[in-house]
Amino acid sequence: MDLPTVSSLRKLGVNLTRSNKETVRHSDVLFLAVKPHIIPFILDEIGADVQARHIVVSCAAGVTISSVEKKLMAFQPAPKVIRCMTNTPVVVREGATVYATGTHALVEDGQLLEQLMSSVGFCTEVEEDLIDAVTGLSGSGPAYAFMALDALADGGVKMGLPRRLAVRLGAQALLGAAKMLLDSEQHPGQLKDNVCSPGGATIHALHFLESGGFRSLLINAVEASCIRTRSEPVWRAHYLYERQGSTTLDKETLEGYVRHHERGTWGGDDGKAFSH
């Protein structure tokens, strides 16, 4: 984190530290906002410091509530775990967040998380088995929007617009369309029809998008992200390694598994093969 950012955060009353264990000691709600393959190491590091008062919120794709609970139960008999999926627009208070509560989390724990995340966008509770699909839709969704915006801007530039103006117009079009949908609660198909004049430019453009498989590409993108989340190899690696007699899995071994898991089998440092 650069110095201007640190200074700005401290002016807002944010306490900063490089120690995860210190963060646990001085916090009640713990957000595990790291890549999925880092989660096991974080839990090993902070597990002994997690107490009954703590709410542990995992934001990592594909990491289940039960897997986090199992790790923490080595230190705390009834850890309060919540799984959530959010997205990057939380930085402009337009995020989309869903969450599911674990075995030992109380109703008020979920309500507290919902209150916190509603301050940076939309937040609602769902069943845990829906979260992988949410990851494919709204979790990855901003990337789809940025790619679409980049392409729209390229189209504008191709037709003679200055780059800066093309980007601004494309972004405003997407922002305005989203706001119209949320404010009106009309079906997106109806709002699309409202833009199309018979024989006009928009319906010709939509025909071109349809012929290129525009809808199918987006559906397939959501599906691909969801499937990848569900096949996340990290926790499988830990399970297999522990089953063979080890209680820990070093980062180098884990990264090797993640790198080669698509091949179906992989030999670990102990010479044994992991199969899945």
Phi, psi and omega in degrees: 000131183284161185298317178302322179294315178301314180298317180296319180293320180294327177295334178274001179088015180277128177270128184247144176206155175264002183256119176295322181294323177293322177301316180298317183297330186251015183228158175254324178250122184249114178267118175268084186256066180228172177296150184307320184287351178270337185308311182302322181288324176297315180295321176297324183287316188259351188308316183293341182263351180285128182244177182298333182284341187282141169251117182262116184250113177267126178254011186274134181296133173081355181269115187280159176300314184298325180291323177290317179300317181299317179298313185287335181291350172289342181243327188224123188296332183221067182292139178268108186242137174231136175255133178224159172228123179237196177209171189295335178297358173301336182292342175244020177062034176231035182285166174234114187232136169235158180211159174223141184265150181273187186300320187255355179288140181271164178303318182292336175293316176296321179295323178295315179298318180297322177296317180296311185284336176291342178286348179235026177140207181271140179213136178208157179271142177221170171289146185299327183290356176266348189292326178298321177293323177297322178302316180291331182270285186271334178296311177272347186309318179303326178295321177298318181295319180295321178294318178297318180295319178299318179292319177300317179296320177300320178298318178297318179295319178302325182268009170111359181280147172297145184305310184301316180293320180298317179296315181297316180294318178296316179296318180294324178297316179292318179297314180296320179297317179297318180294320177301317181295312183292324181283326185267335184061020174281157176295139180302329177297323179292318179296324176297315180299327182296336181276338189269115172272145178306123179073010186274182184294321185293316181294328175294320178294318180295322176301320179296318178296317180297318181293337177270003178078031185304310181297314182298323178299317180292317177299316180295325179295314178299316180297316182297317179296317180297314181296319179297320178297317182290337181260013181310122188277352191299306184289332175296321179299315179298316181299312183295320182293317180293326180296333181268011170109359179255145181261349180227159180226113183289159186299322182295317178296316180297315181296326176295320178296313181300321183292326188247007188295336182293341183283346177101320176223154180206137179269127180277182182296336181274004178085354180272151181263136172266131178238147176208000000 
